[in-house]
């Protein structure tokens, strides 16, 4: 997808980050249901912020209480800035999300995960595998 530049446009790095972020936020099909796959795997803080922005942009265009989301945080390190970004975006997306699941949580990520859930007042189950998470998401 080509982007037009204009005076005062974002730097080439931000544009590259936005393009990469868009490739990390995609609807996939699982057993005939649309699931928004949000790939935070191995993200640095700049990419995490870009992916979170793209996720919110995509989700906010959908009908309320309609989106199924699968979030992969495998290998991502979180700092206070990234946690703050996730908290705000997860809370802002709540009206649109019917069910959400997360995969890739290990070690200290569990504390961050619990904090994000508490702040957003959402229950987002963690699963060991992508298949388990997808199967749970599409259950009625």
N, C-alpha and C positions, 0 to 999 in steps of 0.2 A: 504494500500500500504506500503510495507516494505521499509525501507531506510537502506542502507549500511553505516556503519560508517568507518571512516579512521582517521589516525592521523591528527589532526588539524581540524577535522570536527566541525560543528556548535554544540553549547551546546544543551543539551536535551530540554531546554526551547525554543530555536529558532526552533528546529525541531518540537516541539509540536505546536508552533505558526504557522509554515509553513503548517503543516497538517490541523490545524483548518482553516487557511486562505483558503486553497484549497477547503474546504467544504463550504466556503462562496462565492465562485465564480463558478457558474454552469450555463450551458445552460439549459434553460427550453423551453417548447413548448407552444405557444399561437396561436391558430387558424392556426396551420400548419406552423408557422414561428418560427425559433430559436431566442431566446432572451437570452442574457447573463445577468443573475441576479447577481448583486454584492451587497452583504449584509454587509454593514458597521454598521448595527444596534447595538447599545450598545457597540461599540468598544472603547477600550482604545487606547492610542497612539501607543503602540507596535503592537497591532492587526490591527489597521488602516493601519500602514505602511506595514505589512505583506499582508493584503488584497490588497492594492494598487499594491504591487509588483506582486502578483499572477494575478491580473486583467491584468496588462500590459503583463505578460508572455503569458497569454491565448489570449488576443486580438492581440498581435503582430504576432501570428501564422496564423491569418486569412487573407483573401484577402482584399486589400484596399477597403474602402467605402462599407463594407459588414456587419458589426456587428451592431446589435440592442442591446442597453444596458439599463437596468433598475437598478438604484442605490438607495438603501434604506439606509438613514442616520438617521433613527428614534432613538432618545435617545443618539446619539453620541455627545460628547463634543469635540470641536475643540480648539486647541491652535495654536500658530504661527508655530510650527514644523509640525503639521498635515496639516495645510493649505498649507504650502510649498510643502509637499509631494503630496497632491492632485493636486495642480496647475501643478506641473511638469508632473505627470502621465496623467492627463486629456489632457494636451497639446501634450504629446508624443503619445497618443492613437488617436489623431484627424484623421490621415490619414486612419485609419482602421474603424472608426465608421460612420455608415450611419445615425443613429438616436440614440439619448440618451434622457433618462428621469430620473427624480429623484422624490422620495417620502420621506415623513418623515421630511420635513423642517418645523421647528417651531421657533418662537422668533428670537433671535440673529443669528441663523443659516442662516437666509435669507441674512444677510450682507456678510457672508462668501461665501455663494452660489453665490451671485452677483459678488464678487471679483474673484472667480475661473472662472466664465464664462468670465469675462472681460479679465483676464490674458490669458486664453486659446483661446480667440476669437471664442468661440463656444456658440451656443444657445442651452441650455439644459433646456427644460421646466420642471417646478415643477408641480406635480399633488397631489391631496388630497388622492387618493386611488390607490392601486396597479392595480386594474381593469381598471381605467381610463388611467393610464400610459401605460399599456400593449396594450389596444385598440388603443391608439394614435400611439404607436411604430410600430404596424403592418399595419397601414393604408398605402396604396400606395400613 
